[in-house]
């Protein structure tokens, strides 16, 4: 019988996000990140101009056109801050990825709204929120 060990999940209801564009993929516990953000662990949300956010790569999957269009029709839902992982110093971009809110970010960009509010998880603490799976 094969045993699988999962580290970094607090509850069966925790939400996770996997960045598959890197090798190996990285998975974060979004529920834990949100609880930490709500507790002020990353400071308040910062304002990111949408002009600084690259167009989404629809080919990567993960984004739903239906969800983005729904948010564009229900703009009150777009005001909740997202959660982004900060790149280390010297990286080509300040943000590695949005682990929560990519649909909201995409909708805001497509609507031409001037900014996105986001909690920024510092690069030196993001590892604490990763989910590790071993078999």
N, C-alpha and C positions, 0 to 999 in steps of 0.2 A: 504494500500500500504506500503510495506516494504522499508525503506530507508537504504542504505549502505553508510557508510562514509569511505573514504580512505584518509589517511594522509601519506605524504611522497612521493607522485608522483607529479612531476613538469609538466609533459606533457604526453599526451596519447601515445607518442612514447617511453617513458622511458622503459628500460629493467630492469627486476627484477630477482633476484635469491632467491629461497627458500631452506633453509636447513631443510629437513624433518627428518633428523636423530636425532633431539632433540625434546623434548616435553615440551612446544608447539613448533611447527615449527617457524623458524625465516625467514622473508623475508627482503632483502635489495634492495634498488634502485641502481642498478649497473650503470646506466647512471649518477646519481649524484656522485657516488664514482669515476667514471672515470673523470668527470669534476674536482673534487677536487684533484685527483691524478695529472692530467694535470696542475693544478694551483700550484702544489708543496705543497699541504696541508699535505702530508704524507712523505715528503722528496723524494729523488730519489729512483728508484727501487733497491732492494738489491738482491744479488746473493744467491740462495738457492741450495746447492748441491742436485742433484737428488737422491743420495744414502740416503738422509734424508727424502725423500718423500715416504710414504707408498703406496703400490700398490693400484690402484683404486678398489673400491667395485662396480663391474658391476651390482650386484644384486639390488643396490639402485635405478637403473634407472637413467635417466638424462644424461648418457653418451651414445654417438652414436658411434658404431664401425665404421660406414661409415665415420663419420666426423674425427675420429682419424686417420683412414687410409688415408684419403684425405690429412690431414696435414702432415703425414709422407712422402707422395709423393711430397709435396710442402713445403719443409722445410724453405723457406724464410719467410713463415707466422708464424713460431714458435718463431721469435725473439721479437715480441711485448710483453712487460711486462704484467704479470697477475696481479690480485688484490686479496690479501689474507686478511682475518680477523684474527687478533692476539688473541690468548687465553689470559686470565688473568694470572698474575704471579702465579706460583705454579701448573698450569695445566700440564698434562702429555706431552703435545706437545706445541711447540711455536705457531703453526698455528691451528686455529679452522677449517677453510676451505678456499678453493679458490672460491670466488664468481664470478670471471670472469677468464676464461682461463683453466678450468679443462681439456678440450680436448687438448689444447696445452701442458699442464703439462703431461698428459698421453702419448701423442705422444713423447715428449722429453724423458720420462722415458723409454718407449719401445724401442726407438732408441739408448738408452745408452748414450745420451748426458750428459755432466757432471753437468749442472746446469740449473736452471730456474731463470729468473729475475722477481721480483714481487714487486709491491707496497704493503707495509704492513700497513693496517688500524689499528691504535692502539685500544686496547680493550676498553679504556676509552672514545673513540669518535665514535665507530662503531654504537652505538644506534641512533646517529643523522641521520643515513642513512637508518634506518629501515622503512619499510612500515607497517603501522598499519591499519587493516581493522576491522570495527565494523558494526554490523547490528542492 
